[in-house]
Amino acid sequence: MRKILMAAIIMVAAVTGMAFSDESNNTQKSNAQYWYELIPNGDPNNYLDYQRVSSQPCSGSSSNVCGVFAEQYSPSDIEHPNLDIVTTTVFKP
């Protein structure tokens, strides 16, 4: 009886350990974040209307979007922002 109980405990521990290791391997890594400036007359809701810049594009108080600090669109596309993952939005002066 004692051997069966020990075997059951070991099986449960092994299954639990495998479940946690699979879950941690499936976590998606975040992409890098950059500043993106909205092109002139661009649509702030269209990710293709932004271009990557080296620093914050502007700082103001209007309601017109100037740029965003956001995660890159995809691992292979750092030139456009993922508008679902925006950390900061800046507005035109």
C-alpha positions in Angstrom: 0.0 0.0 0.0 2.8 2.3 0.9 4.5 1.8 -2.5 1.3 2.6 -4.3 0.8 5.8 -2.4 4.4 6.9 -3.1 4.0 6.1 -6.8 0.8 8.1 -6.9 2.5 11.1 -5.2 5.4 10.9 -7.6 3.0 10.8 -10.6 1.1 13.8 -9.4 4.3 15.7 -8.8 5.6 14.8 -12.2 2.4 15.8 -14.0 2.2 19.1 -12.1 5.8 19.9 -12.9 5.3 19.2 -16.6 2.2 21.4 -16.7 4.0 24.4 -15.2 7.0 24.0 -17.5 4.8 23.9 -20.6 3.0 27.0 -19.5 6.2 29.0 -18.9 7.5 27.9 -22.3 4.4 29.2 -24.0 4.6 32.7 -22.6 4.9 35.2 -25.4 7.8 37.6 -25.1 7.0 41.2 -25.5 8.4 43.1 -28.5 10.6 46.2 -28.0 9.0 49.6 -27.7 9.9 52.7 -29.7 8.7 56.2 -30.4 6.5 56.5 -33.6 5.5 59.8 -35.2 2.2 60.2 -37.0 2.9 61.2 -40.6 1.3 64.6 -41.8 -2.4 64.1 -42.4 -2.2 60.5 -41.2 -4.9 58.6 -39.5 -4.0 58.0 -35.8 -5.9 54.7 -35.9 -3.9 53.3 -38.8 -0.6 51.8 -37.8 0.8 52.2 -41.3 0.5 56.0 -40.9 3.3 56.1 -38.2 7.0 56.0 -38.7 9.7 55.1 -36.1 11.7 58.0 -34.7 14.6 58.2 -32.3 13.0 60.3 -29.6 9.6 61.7 -28.5 8.2 63.5 -31.6 6.5 66.4 -29.8 4.8 67.5 -26.6 1.7 69.6 -26.5 -1.9 69.8 -25.3 -4.1 69.7 -28.3 -6.3 66.7 -29.1 -4.5 65.9 -32.3 -2.2 62.9 -32.0 1.5 63.5 -32.8 3.0 60.2 -31.9 3.1 57.2 -29.6 5.5 55.2 -27.6 4.4 51.7 -28.4 5.5 48.1 -28.9 6.6 47.4 -32.4 4.0 45.9 -34.7 5.7 42.5 -34.9 9.1 40.9 -34.3 10.0 41.6 -38.0 8.3 45.1 -38.3 9.9 47.7 -36.1 9.0 50.5 -38.4 5.3 50.6 -37.3 3.6 50.5 -33.9 1.2 47.9 -32.5 -1.6 50.3 -31.6 -3.0 47.7 -29.2 0.0 48.1 -27.0 0.6 51.8 -26.6 2.4 53.0 -23.5 2.3 56.8 -24.2 0.4 59.0 -26.6 1.7 62.5 -27.3 -0.2 65.3 -28.9 0.6 68.3 -31.1 1.5 71.5 -29.4 
